């Protein structure tokens, strides 16, 4: 499983990076660009298999250390990754039996 | 200053028998994730929090201030300077209140000329917190110009209300972005910073005289 976490500055917080990027885009001619907010993206590989447990853990981690609730908001999703393991359902592929005319 | 000090490594789990703790500046953990975000979980920080809970005096300077905010020992947070520049220069501080263990020896009309050196020194807190800080007299120092006026030009990093340093409600934990320890000797260009340490020492010596332990 993989946690994909997006951390963004709260709306009330001054975002000079965002403003600078907005100005840069305007100078480059992208004239229908409004406010820009620069945040953070984290990918965390999770070795467990309990999705609900992973969600709770990541929520806790986001709140405790990965984000600062005073100045940041966060959202995340837990993505199942394709990986062969005994806990994953095995997909059986049946091929039609072919009889060749001899 | 005639007192003894010892260095405590961040991995130590005990402070030993100290009267005050100073968390210095630096770039702990490379400022990765957020400044002070990882250092605030260092083993020694549990001891620091317990020390503060018992009334012990704690002063955070620069990265130390950032760590105290991340640890929730002081309200608010420090974010990137609004100029996006690392500012390394002398600034002036006006002491907002002499009613604290960190400011009681500073003459109320004296401006402190102290250097700053930071890229993330912009103090932020929501309106409710800012109002509470003002109401409780928790703002210790503000950035001012040479004439003592709180102006936008005198603000080197965009800190809300020109806040340079604050203390907690119990007034035993404080933090500031400027470096008073770099303004303690004539050869460094200013000795104004020494007044902050004088205040700390005065508070502790008075507490000793009254035999009222500051830290249990």
Interface residues (C-beta under 8 A of the other chain):
Chain A: X9 X12 X13 X14 X16 X17 X20 X65 X66 X68 X70 X71
Chain B: X33 X34 X37 X38 X41 X69 X70 X76 X77 X79 X80 X81 X82 X83 X84 X122 X124 X125 X126 X158
